[in-house]
Amino acid sequence: MSLFRKIFGTPNDASNEDKNMETSPFLPEKEIPADELFTHNFRKNGGKFLYCDNLTEVHDQFLNILEENDWFECEALCFEPKLYSLLDENKLEYNKPSKPLFLLASCENLIADEGSILFSSNQIKQNKPNELPPNIVIFATTSQILNSKSDGLREIKKKYDREYPTNITTIKYFEKAKEEDFLHYGSAAKNLYLLLLEDM
């Protein structure tokens, strides 16, 4: 390399320096929006994500899920009267089911940094995740996406004021681990569909 280049550098050297600055470990990481982070982590965990612009699309996508899994004329588990219409219009039995094939529920929040679903006794009563059916269909809205579990717990505290729900839990894994993984220990993998309604 010539002395001139050593002293003044070349235009390429300057652009390489800019690239190094962009990837420097000392610069703050670029913040990913919570909805993008949730979508990425939720899919990575094995969840099936169905985005809906309006309630008509929610009903259509729910029908598609039933068709895909052949869940017509079966029993479903649902604890929330506001969701009964989805089951009624598809003639599904949900009154004291003996062998429900799936759970239809809402949730408290969607947790972006884990890609998990936060539930309480309002959605699943006192059931533990491993006591729920292996298939779950969740109805949620984009405004329920929060960055972390602590944000979700704060939201529950704010939402319910005094009568806090019990049995607050998350479901994070939506497919069986390919190998024995200590991170999955004690968790029940669920085949989970998320009907996400845009409300913002």
Buried (B, 14 or more C-beta within 10 A) or exposed (E): EEEEEEEEEEEEEEEEEEEEEEEEEEEEEEEEEBBEBBBEBBBEBBBBBBEBEEEEBBBEBBBEBBEEBEBEEBBBBBBEEEBBEBBEEBEBEBEEBEEBBBBBBBBBBBBBBBBBBBBBBBBBEEBEBEEBBEBBBBBBBBEBBBBBBEBBBEBBEEEEEEEEBEBBBBBBBBEEBEEEEEEBEEBBBBBBBBBBBEEE
